Amino acid sequence: MLMESIAWAEGTGGGGSPASGGAGGILSLMPFLLIFIIFYFLLIRPQQKKQKQQKALLDAVKKGDKVVTTSGIWGTITNMGKETVTLQIADNTKIKMQRENIARVRSEEEDKDKDKDT
């Protein structure tokens, strides 16, 4: 008698109809979809925008531009190759570096501030 009641109890597990299982599967994916959307707008999209701006900057630099490198070196572009740039950082001092290491172009106001410091 005990075995019959155990078997009967195992067979009556609810669970609903098979048609409602599909909707539950989609609802269980909603938190992951929401997290992906949040990551896209907070992390992925701004990073892509920043990369496009950096590429445009690197394409626009030319000989004679005053730039700041990613390592913080201030210099003036004296020669440009396909992948390299030669910067003059002081009188009779030039360095050759990869073009991707240019962080930004200096403004004239920054040059005035630099002249006051020296």
RAZI-V255629 format. One record per run of one state. SS is the DSSP state (H for helix, E for strand, - for the rest). FROM is the first residue (numbers start at 0). TO is the last residue. If there is no record, write none. Layout:
ss,from,to
SS,FROM,TO
SS,FROM,TO
This chain:
ss,from,to
-,0,0
H,1,10
-,11,16
H,17,59
-,60,64
E,65,68
-,69,72
E,73,79
-,80,82
E,83,89
-,90,91
E,92,97
H,98,100
E,101,104
-,105,106
H,107,116
-,117,117
